[in-house]
Amino acid sequence: MDHYNIAALLPEGFEDGSRVWIYQSSRPFSEKEELEINEQLHHFYTQWQAHDVPVKGWARLLFRRFIVLMADETDVAVSGCSTDSSVRVIKSIERQYEVNLFDRLSITFLVKGQPEVLPMGQVQYAIDKGYINGDTLLFNNLVATKAEMLRNWLQPLNYSWLRDRVQLPVNN
């Protein structure tokens, strides 16, 4: 995990308590799509508001698979309306690129340096066949703050929320 510096991917100047939302794509985006999506996200977060007050926000496509939104609520809290506006942008990207960004039943693992998505129902099979193991890193998209993302976004399966839902070999 040392060679994946999550901090280098995130913006500076955001408090550790900044809220984070992660949307996982059902497929990787192409380089062209990545540029287009990052442009759309930049346009969104530079105009993001809560009750007519600018939100200190940031958004980016990471690993060509995850759209990450962040809001530093030090000065302005993100309201229901501002959260709704972010979801509208995500749904728009979803329609535009014909992907699913709201699938919570797929897990993404880092296999040979690449994000690989597995449906929840196939994780045990992948373990049994040796494709992944307790040391395989998974993307924990349940993180809710910048600090949690820095600490726990990429974590070994052995130390993740998924650990108690699968049967790992005894030697693992």
Helices and strands as residue ranges (DSSP letters): H 6-9, E 19-24, H 31-45, E 49-50, E 53-54, E 56-62, E 66-72, H 80-97, E 106-111, E 114-119, G 120-122, H 123-128, E 137-139, H 146-152, E 154-156, G 157-159, G 163-165
